[in-house]
């Protein structure tokens, strides 16, 4: 019970409904635009561009905020182009590029904790883009263009810049705190020490290996393995184990919710199918809104809300079944477990090295 209480621990101070409702209001804009033009396959890029731009927002003077968000959006556009551009390539290239992107993101810790968090967001988005692109290349009924995915991401970033500008005007042009105050704001640079470099290399190796396994073996919904691994990888074994357990519990709950909802359109046709699909897109947005609102209330329930929302958006073109959701949970368990195992081995190796070479 003590371990379960840690996994499902609640922090009442972390609940923020206004932030969640704000995200929902803004996210309805790309939803209706893409509905109107009939290109729902670009909704995920627009939503993540919006959400991650909000997470990277440093607050403060508006000119500085807009500049930093724009720079983040530019890097995100590059990551989007890279991920969707190589999604149809052989698994070896996917693993190699993933290793390189993860290594660069990990070394970003030398520029401060804040920039490491921002780099981690881009790293996670790259894994998602590769997974989505890989799936779209094997889907004959949906056409996706890399430039359009980049445009959708840029649109999400631009929407957040416009939203913060309107809020700045309404608020009397005063400096505003960062929207997610719980995220670290430290930008103090630190030297590239051996532990920092080793952790970056370990993260890159784990991500390269999980991508190689997922796409090299052509595992059904195997992209959930590297996604789970990158979230579970933390600097300490205790952190990795706890986050992996929370991630797994959240993925399990989210997969069950998504499985039940995605079975609804499986037997529908015509106009009724169209109505059900549009309704499920709104449900996905509501789940993402809850994820934003409870991000710092409970990480396990946050993972459940985000997983369910993303699953619904990913699988609407191909109504799901219980086997598909089972595979996702299985690969989530494997990815999180792999991350914990690597951190365990790294910890044992560090202790053994320290025992052989004690500090003088």
C-alpha positions in Angstrom: 0.0 0.0 0.0 2.9 2.3 0.7 4.2 1.9 -2.8 0.8 2.3 -4.4 0.3 5.5 -2.4 3.5 6.9 -4.0 2.4 5.9 -7.5 -1.1 7.5 -7.1 0.0 10.3 -4.8 -2.1 13.5 -5.0 -0.8 17.0 -4.7 -3.9 19.2 -4.2 -1.9 22.4 -4.8 -1.1 21.1 -8.3 -4.7 21.2 -9.6 -5.3 24.0 -12.0 -8.7 24.0 -13.8 -8.4 27.5 -15.3 -5.2 26.4 -17.1 -6.9 23.3 -18.5 -10.0 25.3 -19.6 -7.8 27.8 -21.2 -6.0 25.1 -23.2 -9.4 23.7 -24.3 -10.6 27.0 -25.5 -7.5 27.7 -27.6 -7.3 24.1 -28.9 -10.8 24.3 -30.3 -9.4 26.8 -32.9 -7.2 24.3 -34.8 -9.9 21.6 -34.3 -12.6 23.6 -36.1 -10.2 24.8 -38.8 -9.0 21.3 -39.7 -12.6 20.1 -39.5 -13.6 22.8 -42.0 -10.9 21.9 -44.5 -11.0 18.2 -44.0 -7.4 17.5 -42.9 -7.8 16.0 -39.4 -4.5 14.0 -39.8 -2.6 17.3 -39.0 -4.5 17.9 -35.7 -1.9 16.1 -33.6 0.9 18.3 -34.8 -1.1 21.5 -34.2 -2.1 20.4 -30.7 1.4 19.5 -29.6 2.7 22.7 -31.1 0.3 24.6 -29.0 0.8 22.5 -25.8 4.6 22.4 -25.9 4.8 26.1 -26.8 2.8 26.8 -23.6 5.1 24.5 -21.6 8.2 26.3 -23.0 6.8 29.8 -22.3 9.2 31.4 -19.8 6.9 34.3 -18.8 8.2 37.8 -18.1 8.2 40.7 -20.5 6.1 40.0 -23.5 8.7 40.8 -26.2 11.1 38.3 -24.5 8.4 35.7 -24.2 7.4 36.0 -27.9 11.0 35.7 -29.0 11.7 32.6 -27.0 8.5 30.9 -28.0 9.2 31.7 -31.6 12.7 30.2 -31.3 11.2 27.1 -29.7 8.7 26.9 -32.5 11.5 27.1 -35.1 13.4 24.3 -33.4 10.2 22.3 -33.2 9.5 22.9 -36.9 12.9 21.4 -37.6 12.2 18.4 -35.4 8.8 17.9 -37.0 10.3 18.0 -40.5 13.0 15.5 -39.5 10.6 13.1 -37.7 8.0 13.0 -40.5 10.7 13.1 -43.2 12.5 9.9 -42.0 9.4 8.1 -40.8 9.3 5.9 -43.8 13.0 5.0 -43.8 14.6 1.8 -42.7 14.7 1.1 -39.0 18.5 1.5 -38.8 18.3 5.1 -39.9 15.4 5.7 -37.4 17.6 4.3 -34.6 20.7 6.3 -35.6 18.9 9.6 -35.9 17.0 9.0 -32.6 20.3 8.4 -30.9 21.7 11.6 -32.2 18.7 13.7 -31.4 18.5 12.3 -27.8 22.2 12.8 -27.2 22.0 16.5 -28.3 18.9 17.0 -26.1 20.6 15.3 -23.1 23.7 17.6 -23.5 21.3 20.5 -23.3 21.5 20.2 -19.5 24.8 22.1 -19.7 22.7 25.2 -20.6 20.6 25.0 -17.4 17.7 22.9 -16.1 15.1 25.0 -18.0 16.7 24.4 -21.3 17.1 20.7 -20.6 13.3 20.5 -20.0 12.6 22.4 -23.3 15.0 20.0 -25.1 13.3 17.1 -23.5 9.9 18.3 -24.9 11.4 18.4 -28.4 12.9 15.0 -27.9 9.6 13.5 -26.9 7.9 15.2 -29.9 10.5 13.8 -32.2 9.7 10.2 -31.0 6.0 10.9 -31.5 6.6 12.3 -35.0 8.6 9.2 -36.0 5.8 6.9 -34.6 3.0 8.8 -36.4 4.9 9.1 -39.6 5.8 5.4 -39.6 2.2 4.5 -39.1 1.0 6.9 -41.8 3.4 5.4 -44.3 1.7 2.0 -43.8 -1.8 3.5 -44.0 -3.1 3.5 -47.6 -6.2 5.6 -47.0 -4.5 8.7 -45.5 -2.2 11.1 -47.2 0.2 13.1 -45.1 2.8 15.7 -46.3 5.8 16.6 -44.2 5.5 20.3 -45.1 1.8 20.3 -44.0 2.8 18.7 -40.6 5.4 21.4 -40.1 2.9 24.0 -41.0 0.4 22.6 -38.5 3.1 22.7 -35.7 4.0 26.3 -36.6 0.3 27.1 -36.5 0.0 25.7 -33.0 3.1 27.8 -31.9 1.7 30.9 -33.6 -1.6 30.4 -31.9 0.0 30.4 -28.5 1.9 33.6 -29.3 -1.3 35.3 -30.4 -3.1 34.0 -27.3 -0.4 35.3 -24.9 -0.5 38.6 -26.7 -4.2 39.0 -26.2 -3.8 38.1 -22.5 -1.0 40.6 -22.2 -3.2 43.4 -23.7 -6.2 42.5 -21.5 -4.0 42.3 -18.4 -2.8 45.9 -18.9 0.5 45.0 -20.6 2.1 43.8 -17.4 4.8 41.1 -17.2 3.2 37.7 -16.6 4.6 34.6 -14.8 5.3 31.5 -16.9 2.0 29.6 -17.4 3.4 26.4 -15.9 5.1 27.8 -12.8 5.9 24.3 -11.5 8.5 23.7 -14.2 12.1 24.8 -13.4 13.2 28.2 -14.6 16.9 27.9 -13.8 19.0 28.8 -16.8 22.4 28.7 -15.0 25.0 27.0 -17.2 27.0 24.2 -15.8 30.1 22.4 -17.1 29.8 19.1 -19.1 30.9 16.8 -16.3 31.5 13.1 -16.8 28.3 12.1 -15.0 26.2 14.5 -17.1 27.8 13.3 -20.4 27.4 9.6 -19.3 23.7 10.1 -18.5 23.2 11.8 -21.9 24.9 8.9 -23.6 22.9 6.3 -21.7 19.6 8.0 -22.6 20.7 8.1 -26.2 21.6 4.4 -26.2 18.4 3.4 -24.6 16.3 5.4 -27.1 18.3 4.1 -30.1 17.8 0.5 -28.8 14.1 0.8 -28.1 13.5 2.4 -31.5 15.5 -0.3 -33.2 13.5 -3.0 -31.4 10.1 -1.3 -32.1 10.6 -0.6 -35.8 13.2 -3.2 -36.6 11.0 -6.1 -35.4 7.9 -4.3 -36.8 6.1 -4.7 -33.5 2.4 -3.9 -33.5 2.1 -0.4 -31.9 5.8 -0.8 -30.9 6.3 3.0 -30.9 4.9 3.0 -27.3 8.1 1.3 -26.2 10.5 4.3 -26.9 7.9 6.8 -25.7 7.6 5.0 -22.4 11.4 4.7 -22.1 12.1 8.4 -22.6 9.6 9.4 -20.0 10.8 6.8 -17.5 14.5 7.7 -17.8 15.5 9.8 -14.8 18.9 10.6 -13.3 18.4 8.2 -10.4 17.1 4.6 -10.1 14.5 5.5 -7.5 13.1 8.3 -9.8 13.1 6.0 -12.8 11.3 3.2 -11.0 8.6 5.5 -9.6 8.1 7.3 -12.8 8.0 4.0 -14.7 5.3 2.7 -12.4 3.3 5.9 -12.7 3.7 5.8 -16.5 2.6 2.2 -16.7 -0.4 2.7 -14.4 -1.4 5.7 -16.5 -0.9 3.9 -19.8 -3.0 1.0 -18.6 -5.9 3.3 -17.5 -5.6 5.4 -20.7 -5.5 2.3 -22.9 -8.7 0.9 -21.3 -10.5 4.2 -21.7 -9.4 4.5 -25.3 -10.2 0.9 -26.1 -13.8 1.3 -24.9 -14.3 4.6 -26.8 -12.6 3.4 -30.0 -14.9 0.4 -30.2 -17.9 2.7 -30.6 -17.3 3.6 -34.3 -16.3 0.1 -35.3 -19.8 -0.9 -36.4 -21.0 2.5 -37.7 -21.2 3.7 -41.3 -22.1 6.8 -43.3 -23.2 10.0 -41.6 -23.5 8.3 -38.2 -19.8 7.2 -38.4 -18.8 10.8 -39.4 -20.7 12.2 -36.4 -19.2 9.7 -34.0 -15.6 10.4 -35.2 -16.1 14.1 -34.7 -17.5 13.6 -31.3 -14.5 11.4 -30.3 -12.2 14.2 -31.4 -13.9 16.5 -29.0 -13.7 13.8 -26.3 -9.9 13.6 -27.0 -9.6 17.3 -26.5 -11.5 17.1 -23.2 -9.1 14.4 -22.0 -6.1 16.5 -23.0 -7.6 19.4 -21.1 -7.9 17.3 -18.0 -4.3 16.3 -18.5 -3.2 19.9 -18.6 -5.3 20.7 -15.5 -4.0 17.8 -13.4 -0.4 17.6 -14.6 1.0 18.5 -11.1 -1.9 16.9 -9.2 -1.0 13.3 -10.0 1.5 12.1 -12.7 -0.3 8.7 -13.0 -3.7 10.2 -13.7 -2.0 12.8 -16.0 -0.5 10.0 -18.0 -3.9 8.3 -18.2 -5.6 11.4 -19.6 -2.8 12.2 -22.1 -2.5 8.5 -23.2 -6.2 8.2 -23.8 -6.4 11.5 -25.7 -3.4 10.7 -27.9 -4.6 7.1 -28.5 -8.0 8.4 -29.7 -6.5 10.9 -32.1 -4.0 8.4 -33.5 -6.5 5.6 -34.0 -9.6 7.4 -35.2 -8.8 6.5 -38.9 -8.7 2.8 -38.0 -11.1 1.9 -35.1 -9.3 0.0 -32.5 -9.7 -3.4 -30.7 -8.7 -4.9 -27.4 -5.6 -6.5 -28.9 -4.2 -3.2 -30.1 -4.6 -1.6 -26.7 -3.1 -4.7 -25.1 0.0 -4.4 -27.3 0.3 -0.7 -26.3 0.3 -1.6 -22.6 2.7 -4.5 -23.2 5.3 -2.3 -25.0 4.8 0.5 -22.4 5.8 -2.1 -19.8 8.8 -3.2 -21.8 10.0 0.4 -22.5 9.6 1.5 -18.9 11.2 -1.7 -17.6 14.1 -1.4 -20.0 14.8 2.2 -18.8 14.7 1.0 -15.1 17.0 -1.9 -15.9 19.5 0.3 -17.6 19.5 2.7 -14.7 20.0 -0.2 -12.3 23.0 -1.5 -14.2 24.4 2.0 -14.5 24.1 2.5 -10.8 25.8 -0.8 -10.0 28.6 0.0 -12.4 29.1 3.4 -10.8 29.3 1.8 -7.3 31.7 -0.8 -8.5 33.9 1.9 -10.1 33.8 4.0 -7.0 34.8 1.0 -4.9 37.8 0.3 -7.1 38.9 4.0 -7.2 37.9 5.5 -3.8 38.3 9.2 -3.4 41.6 10.1 -1.8 
